[in-house]
Amino acid sequence: SIAMKWPNDVLHDDRKLAGLLCERVSKADLIGVGMNVNLQRRDVPLALRRQITSLAQIAARAIDLTDALIVLSRHMHAAMARRGDRLFAETLARYDRHHALIDRKVSVIEAGSDRLISGRCAGLDSAGRLLLRDGRQTHTILAGQVRMH
């Protein structure tokens, strides 16, 4: 199954398949996608084999790079063309339905402060920030490095 891992990873069965880089430049939203397409398990360092995957591993066959780019581009274009049709809250709710961290125990090294925050993921707030509950309080995380337990 495909899931999103906040803030920018795409997972297949808890293994990283792709990463997204989003930024705004001169009032234009840019999205970069890095995807493991034909990466073979034997070419991955042993320490990473349980953490990453590729389209070829999932499909059990080599994937034509041009075909992969065309399919990805079509889906991204369709999603972005419909962007104005959805409220941001609806987009966040859809994200949470595919959010790999929901109700899982995670730790985050918060960007800027390097503070380690651990808790159970409660999803995203109305601004897209990660919510972690540690029993006593709810932490709102704007940016950071996430580790699943």
Secondary structure, DSSP 4 states (H G I P E B T S, - for coil): -EEEETTTEEEETTEEEEEEEEEEETTEEEEEEEE-SS--GGGS-GGGTTTB--HHHHHTS---HHHHHHHHHHHHHHHHHTGGGS-HHHHHHHHHHTBTTTT-EEEEEETTT--EEEEEEEEE-TTS-EEEE-SS-EEEESSEEEEE-
